Amino acid sequence: MPNDLAPGLPWPLGAHRIDNGVNFALFSAHAERVELCLFDESGQTEIARHDLPAYTDQVWHGLLPDAGPGLLYGYRVHGPFAPEQGHRFNPNKLLLDPYARDLAGDFQWNDAHYGYPVKTEDADLDFDERDNAAFLPKCRVVDDNFNWQGDQRPAIADADSVIYELHVKGFTQLHPDVPEDKRGTYAGLAEPVVIDYLKELGVTAVELLPVHYFVDEPELAARGLHNYWGYNSIGFFAPMDRYGAGGPAQFKTMVRALHAAGIEVILDVVYNHTAEGDQFGPTLSFRGIDNLSYYHLHPQEPRYYLNHSGCGNALDASHPRVTQMIMDSLRYWASEMRVDGFRFDLATTLTRGGRGFDARAPFLNAVRQEPLLAGLKLIAEPWDVGMGGYQVGQFPPGWSEWNDQFRDTSRQFWLHQNAGPAEFAPVLAGSGDLFWHDGRAPQASVNAVTTHDGYTLHDLVTYADKHNDANGHGNTDGHDHNLSINAGVEGETDDPQINDLRSRLKRNLLATIVFSLGMPMVLAGDEMGHSQGGNNNAYCQDNETTWLDWSNADTGLQAFTRRLIALRRKHPALRSARWFTGDDNGGGARDVIWYNRHGTERTVDEWETPGNQCLGMLLKPVPEAATLLILFNAETDCVDYAMPNGRWIALIDTANPSAFEENADDVGTIEDQHYNLAARSLALFRLVADN
């Protein structure tokens, strides 16, 4: 076929409208030839095929005249098929452009996606000649023009932030007040009734589970299931079309609406691996473009992939072009899509070179130097499954991290009473033993008790054992170390005493998240009592198991959560940007004092003596702010607390949530300098006047 392409430019990578045509640029260091395949509007008929005519600095490129937005395309890349050397080129496989900003058509699982004809022990060494184009979505050239209508980032300070982790589809799929055609979509999340709910709840940011284009794993597709969470990316620039057609525009509209309400948008991003899996996985993009460059391969046997992610492969972010792709993706979502931050799934994988975790890895250095990311929230999940993968507290300045020590210690203190004040106090104070270094602030710790991965808050106090049979793995999947309880009965019960205890424990854990030093994160649905029936690994449950049931929401718990967040917003002592030292706060008072039940400061012996599950925490980190006192009682009996000197007003008590009006300023004055704190409960007080 004659080649009608001009040489074009080797940058930017991807497909971009320039002058009177579209410039195509694709990195491949080891390819011998690259074909650009064009398709009709249906995406099913190939109408032209052109060689990219130029090759500059390992980039194949060409300019297609008289082309523009809406054009559908894919690539076929020629090169050596030598798996033993790390090469898996196969021009029979149509490939997605790693930089595609939109994908058109449905992905369909078919054996033609595989690079080998029949799966055997050494199948990946065999070359397959089947064409997969009919079963692959096509890349679509986009028009980036969008009317942002004066959009401004909310730019919420870390210390003032309250993150709300949610799933785009699951949040609105059952919402009765969202128009039916918008439920489960980006547009649904932009509906006024949804945004009003978020504002009233008081959260400052939504953290969206992955919205980069992803595909279902073949074993799920074979069983009629879907990857609900979305941690199986294959396109790092394209928004997932399950949550709304129309390309990037609907996503941008959602961001614009949330920003107008003062709510930030954080994306959960999965740059650690791709949907191509191990050596037996499909050839969809990176594997067929330049397998040796994109992936961590076994140094002695490059036929095999290093599986730091636990998902079959790991992207090699130490390679300059892979770092570039990740950074280009972040820049795109930060600038063109205007998101406000990123949570990096299995972030340790992105720091790996030849020596494991490296705090000065190319990726981390690139992020630190990128002005477009300055001021955005960067949150690491600081572990992966590879050797040396657990790196909590080791990320550099500018990063926050999911803090599993906060999660586990909070669960142990409240649910099992096997973590005492000596273990609990440090996590209340921001886990400085982990994060207080290199000038990092307390908000380096992202404090959560539950996330998408694991039990919901309701299930955490309702099930002692996981119930994952619906996933189809014989209940062998999901974590076994959950630190959960059932309070006496496995599953739901009508027993009022058990339900009262469960409700109180949920309130305790929510209050611990919101009142602790650091950046709080609440799992969407926890404030309304959402249950997954004890499933702690609902990754493939795209159904009523995971969709929030708004019609049966626990309105009392919702009101309580609103009250907690409002108190945090009102009182600077609950959102300090400085570490607690126990020293003078600059105004003649100590920023934190730890009390015993007798109203005096805890002694060294009391810290070291086990078996005491009660604790007082007095806070005045800012001189001009109100002094607050939080009393914790994880014991099974009530505790008569002697209050520190002063006149105190109760603001909240998890054992008596109905004692306050949601918008009230206080519950009542403590008259006799004593407070009888119920078993397994928490109370917050404000100092009105010194004695």
N, C-alpha and C positions, 0 to 999 in steps of 0.2 A: 504494500500500500504506500503511495507516495507520502512523503513527509512534508506537511504544510506548516510546520512550526518554525518560528524564528528562534535564535538562541536564547533570547530572554535574559533573565538575571538569576544568579544562584541564591538570591535572598529577596524577601523573607521566605523561609520554608513554608510549604503549603501552596494553596491556590489563591491568588489574589488578583483582583481587577486592577490593571494598570493601563494607562493610555487607552488604546482601542482594542484591548484583548485581556486574556487571563494568563498570568504567569504561573507556571507550575515549577516547583523546586522540591526535590526529594533527596535526602541524605542516604547514601549507601556507599560505604568504603570498599566493599568487595564485589559489588555487582559488575557485570560485564555489559549490560544493556537494560534499559528501562523503557517499557511501553506504556503510554497513556491511552487508556481505553475509554471511549465516550459512549454514552447510552442515551436512548430516547427518553421521553418524559415518563414512560412507564417504568423505566429502570430495568426492563427485561430484554430489550433488544440492543445489542451493541451496534452502533452506527459508524464508528470509525476507530482506528487504532494508529497511533503515531509514536515513533521513537522520540524520546526526549533527546534533542540533538547535541546538547552541550554538557560538558562535565568539568566542573570547577571546584577545586578544594573538596573533593569527595561528595559534591552535590550535583545531581543530574537535573537539568533545567531546560525549559523551553517556553516560548510565548505563543499561545493560540490566538490568532487575530479574530476580531469580530465576535468574541465570546463574552459572556457576562454572567451575572447571578442567575441561579437556577440550573446551570449546566451540571449534569450528572456524570461522574467519572470514577475510575479506579485504576490501579496499576497492575502490570505484570512485570516481574523483575527476573531477569536472566542472570545466571551465575552458576558456580559449581554446586552440585549436590554431593556433598562430602560430609556426612554427619560426624565422622570420626575426627574431622578437622573443625567442626563447629559450623559448617555451611549447610543450609537447607533451602537453597534457591529452587523454585519450581514455577516456571511461567504458566503452567496449567491452572495455577491458583490466582484468581483475582484478589487483589489486596487493598485494604483500606489505607488511605493516606493518614499517617499518624497525626497530621495537622488539620484534618477535616473538621470544619466548624458546624457541619450539619450532615446527617445521614438520612437518606430517603429510602423507604421500603422496609420490609420486615426481615429480620434475621431468621433463617430457618436452619435447624440442624439437619445436616445431611452428610453421609460418608464422604462425599466429594470434598469436604473441607480438609480432610486428612491428607497428609503428604505421602501416605503409604496405602497400598491397595487392601490388605487384610491384616488385622492385628494379630501378630504372633510375638514371641519373645524378642525377636530382633526386627520387628516390622518396620521400625523407624529408619532402618538402613535401606529399605526398598523405595524406589521412586514410583510415584503414582501419576497417571496421566489424565485423570478425570478433571473436568472443568467445574468449578464451584460457583461460577458467576450468577447462576439463576437463584442461588440460595443466600446471597450476600447483599446487604443493603448497599446503596451506592453513595459515594461522597457527593455533596452538593455545594457548589460555589454559592456563597452567601453575600447578601447586601448588608453591610454593617451599619447603614444609616438607621438612626432611631432618635425619636424626639424624647429626650430625657426631661424636658419641661422644667429645667432649672434644678434638677436633682442635686442634693447635697448629702454627703455621707454623714450619718449621725455622729461618728467619731466619739463613741462612748469610751471614757477612760477605763482601763482595766479594773481599777478599784471599784468603779461604779457599775460594773457589768454583772448581769445575771443571765447565763446562757440556758437556752431551752432546746434540748436535742429532740428533733422530730423527723418523721418520714413524710415526704411531700404527699404521697398517696394516702397513707394510713391516717393522717391527721384529719382529712376532710371527706374521706370516702363515704362515711356514714353520717356526715353532718346534715341534719334535717333542714337547716336554713341556708345551705349553699345550693345554688341551682344545680340540678342533677347533671347537666352537661359539663359542669365545672368541677364536680367532685373528684378528688384524687389527682388534681392537676396543679400546675404552677398558678393558673388563673384562680383556682379555688383558694389557694393560700393568700391570694391578693384580695379576696372578697372582704368588704367592709365588716361583716359580722365576725369574720375570723380575726382580722386585724384588731377590732375592738376587744375581742377576747384576750389577745396577747397583751394589749395595752393595759387592760384592767388587771390582768394577772401580775403585771409589773416587770416582765422579763424585758431585757434590753437587746437580746440577740437570739435569732433562731439558728441553730446548727443543723443543717440539712444532711441527712444520710446521703450517700453518693448519688450525684446527678450526672456525672460523666457517663457517656454512653457505655452500657455494659450488656452482656448476654447471659442467658441462663446456662448453667453447666449442663452437659449432655445427659448426665444421669438424672438430673431433675426434669429436663424436657421429656425424657423417655417415660417418666412417671406422671406427666401432666402437671408438674409443679413449676414454680418460678423462683428465681433468686430475688427475694423480696428486698433484702438489705441493699443489694447493688454492689457488693465488693468483688466485682469481676469485670473490671474495666477493659475496654478495647479502644476507646476513643477519648483522649484527654482534653479535647477542645469542644466536643459536641455535646449539647444537653440531651439527656435521655428523653426519647420521644414518647415513652409510656406516660409521662407526666404532662403531655401537651404537645400537639403538633404545631407546625408553623416555625420551626427552627428557633433561633436565639430570641426572637422578639417577645414571645410569651414569657420567657424567663426574665428578660429585662423589665417587662411590665410589672412582674411580681416584685422585683428588687426595688423598682421605683415606688411602688405602693408601700412597701415596708419601710423604706427610707423616709417617706413622707410622714409616717407615723412614729419616726424616731427609733426604728428597730433595725439593727444590723443583721446582715446575712453572712453566715460562716458556712463554708462548704467542707464536708468530710471528703477528702481526696485520697485516692488509692494509687499512688505512684510506685508502690513497692513491687507489684507484679501485674501481669496481664491475664486475660482470659485464654491465652494460648496454652497454658498448662505445661506439663513436662514433655518429654520427647515423644509421647504418644498423643499429645494434644493437637488441635487443629492448626492449620496455617491460615491466618486471617489478616495479618498485617506485619508486625515486627519480625516474626520468624522468617517470613519470606523476603523481607526487605534487606535485612542484614543481621541475621541471628547472632553472629559472633560479636557484633558491636553492642547490641541492645541488652543482652542477658548475661548474668553471672553464670559462666559455664565451668565445669570441673576442670581445673588447670591441667590435670594429667589425662583426663578423658573428656574432651569437650563435646562429645556426643551427649553427655548428661548435664542437667541443669542443677545448680546449687539452689536448694529450696529453702531459703531463709524465711520465706513468707508462709510456708506450710500449704501453699496453693499450687505447687508444681514448678514454679519458676520465680526468679527475682530479677527485676530490672537492675542493670549495672549503672547506678547513678554516678559512679566514679569516672565513667567514660565521658569525655567532653561533649559529645553530641547528645548523649542521653541527658546529661545535666542541662544542656541547652534546651532540649525539648521540654523538660519539666519546668524550667524557668520560663520558657515562652508560654507554656500553658498557664502558669501562675500569673504572668503579666497580662495575658488575654483576659482571664476571669477577673483580675483586679481592675484593669483599665476599661476594657470593652464591655464587660458584664457588670462591673462596679460592685463586686462583692467586697466584704469588709474583713475577711480573714479566712483561714484555712486550718482544718484539723487533719493532720497527716497520719493516716492509718499505718501501723507498723513502721514508724518513722526510723527506727534503728536501721532498717534495710537500706535507707537512702544514705546512710553515713558509712556504709561498708566499702572498704577497698580490699587490699591484700592482707590487712592486719585486723580486720573486724571493725568495731565501732571506733570512729575517729571524730572528736569534737571539732576538728579542723578539716573535715571532709570537703571535697570540692562543692558539693551541694550546699552545705551549711555556709561555706564562704561566699558562694554566689548569692544566697538569700541575704546575707548580711550586707552585701554591697549593692543591692537592688533598690533604687529609690522608689520604684512603684509599690514596693512592699512595705516601705517605712510607714509606721503607724498602723498597719493592719495587724490583726491578731493572728499569731502563728502558734499553733498548739500541736504538740507531739504526743502521739501514743508511743511512749518511750521504751518499746520492746518489740522483739520479733521472736520467732521460734528457733533461730540459728544459735550457734554457740556464742556465748557472751552477749546474747540479745537483750537482756534485761538492763536498762540504762536509766532508770528513774533518777532524776536529779542531775544528770550529766550533760544535758543540752546547754548550749551557750546562752549568754545574755540575749534578750530579745525574744526568747521562746518561753511559752508556758507548757506544762506537761500534765497529762492525766495522772492523778496521784492515787495509785492503787493502795498505798498505805493508809490514806484517809478512808477509802472505802472499807477496807478490811477491819481496821481498828474501830471504826464507828459501828460496824456490824457486831464485832466482838464485844464492845462495851455495852451496847444496848440490848442485844439479843441473847448473848451467852454469858455475860458477866465474867469473861475470862481475859479481858483487857482492863486494867485498872487505871486510875488517874495518871499514873506515871507514864502510861502508854497513850492515853487519850489526850492529855493536855498538849503534847507537842503537835498533834494533828489539828487541834482546835486553834493553835497558834501558827498555822501555816506550814508545818513540817520544815522548820528552818534547818533541821539536821540534814535535810536532803537538798534544799533549794537556796539556802542563804550563803551564796558565794558569788564571786565575780560581779558584784553589784546587782544581782537579781532581786526583784521585788517579791513580796509575798504572793502576788498574783501569778507567779511562776507555777503555783500549785492550783490545778483545776480540781475542785472538790466535788465529787459526786459519789453517791451511794449505789445508784443503779444507772445503767446505760442500756442502749439497745441490745447489747450482747450480755445476756443473763436474765435473771428474774426482773419483773417489774417490782415496784415497791410493795404493791399489794401481795404479790406472790411470795416475796421475800419473807413475809410474816405469816404465810398461809400454807406453805409447802416445805417440808423438811427434805424432800427428795424431788429430783427433776422428773418430769412427765413428758417426755419427748417422743412418744411412740408415733405421733402423726408425721414426724419427719422421715420415717421409713428406715431408720438405722437401728431398730431394736432397742431404742433408749440408750444406746451406747455413745451418742454424740452429746455435746454440751459439757460444761465444766461440772466436776463432781465436788469441788471445794467451794461451796456457795455460802457457808456460814449463815444459812437460813434456818428458820424454825417454823413449826406449824401451830405453836401455842396450845397443843394438846390434841388436836384433830387434824388429820391430813386433808387439806382441801376446805371447801366451804362448809359452814355450819350455821345452825340457828342458835347456838349457845350464846347468850348475851354476854357472859363474862369473857369468853374467848374473843368475841368480836370487839368488846370494849378494849381488851388488852391489845389486840392487833391494831385497832385504830390509834391508840395512844402511842404505840411503837412507830407507826407511820409518821405521826406528828413529830415525835422525837427526832427521827432521822431527817425529816425535812427541815426542822429547825436547826439541826446540827449543820446541815449543808449551808443554809442561808446565813447563820450567825458566825461561822468559822472564818478565820483570816484566810484570804485567798480569793479565787474566782469561782463562785458557785455555779454548778450546772445541774439542772433538773431534767429528768426524762419526761417527755411529753406523755401525758396520761396518768402519771403518778399522782398528780394533784386531784384527779377525779376517780382514783381507785381502780384504774384499768388492770385487768387480769388477762394473762395468756394461758390460764388453766394449768399453771405449773411448768409450762414449756420454757426452758431457759436457753434455748438456741433456735429461736423462731425465724431463722434466716430464710426458710423456704415456705413460710406460711403467709401467702398473699391472700388473706381472707379475714373473716371476723375474729380470728385469733389475735391478729395484730392491729386491725383497724380500730380506732377509738370509738367506743359506744357512747355517743353524746347523750342519748336518751336515758341512760342509766348512770349518769355521772353522780358521784358523791359530792353534792353541793356544799355540804359542811366542810369537807376537806378542801374544796376549791376556795372557800372563803378563808379558811385558815391559812392556806398558802399565800393568798393575796395579802393577808395581814402580815405574814412573815416578811414578804418582800418589801412591803410598804415600810415596815419598821427598819429594815436594812437601809432603804433609801433615805429615811428620815434621820438616822443616827450615824454620824461619821465614825463612831467607835466601832461599828460593825463592818466597816469597809475601809479600814486603814490601808494606806499605801506604804506604810512603814512597818518594819518588823518590831515586835514587842521585845523589849530588853529587860523589863522589870525596873528600869531606872526612871529618873525624872523626865517627864515628857516635854520639858521646856517651860512649863507653867507652874512648877512647884508640886506636881503630883506624879506618881508613878504610872506608867502606861498600862501595866498589868500587875495584878496581885492575885495569887491563888489562895483560896480560903478553905478551911475545913468546916465541919458542921457546927463548930462552936463559935464561928464568927471571928476567928483569928487566923493569921497566916499559917499555911501549912509548913511544918518543920521538915527537915531532911529525913528524920525517922518516919514521918507520916508518908512521905513520898516513897520510901523504900519498903513500907510495910504492906504486904498484899492483903486482899480481902475487903478493902474499903472501897465501895463503888459509888461514893458521892464526892462532889467537887464543887467549889465555887470559883468563879472567874470574874474579877472586877476589871473593867476596861475604862481607861481614859487616855487613849493615845494622842488626842488632840486637846490642847488646853481649853479652847473655847467651847468644846462639845460637852454634851451631857455625859455624866458618869453612869455607866451601866453595870449591872451585876447579873450574871447568868448562874443559876443553880442547877446542877445535874444530880439526879438520883437514879442509878440503875439497879438499886437494891430492890428486893421483893417486899420490903416493908417501907412505910412512910418514914420520913426523916424530919425531925424538928430542927430546922436550921435557925441558928442565932444569926441575925443580920449584922453586918458591919455597922459601925456607928453612922448615924444619919437617918434622915427621913426618906423612906423609899415608897415608890408607887409601882405596883405590879402592872406590867404591860401585856404579858401573855403567860399562860400556864397550860401545858399540853394535857394535863389531867382534867382540865375544866375549860375547854375551848369556848363553851357557850357563855362564859362569864364576861365576855367582852362584846361590844358591838364592833363590826368590822372597821368602821371609820372612827371609833372612839380613840381618845388620846391615852387612856389608861383604864385599868380594871378597878383599882382601889388602893388607898393608902394602907400601908402595913403599920398597925397601931402599936403593937407591943414588942417590936424589934425581934419577933420570931415569925417564922413561916413554916407551916406544916406542909412539906412537899410530898405529894403522894408517891407511892411506889412506882418505879420505872417511869419517871416523868421529868420534865424540864420546865423552868420558869425564868422569865426575864423581867428585870426591875430597872427603874430609872431613879437616880438620886435627885430628890427635890431640894433638900437643904441639909447642910452639915449640922450635927448636934453641937 
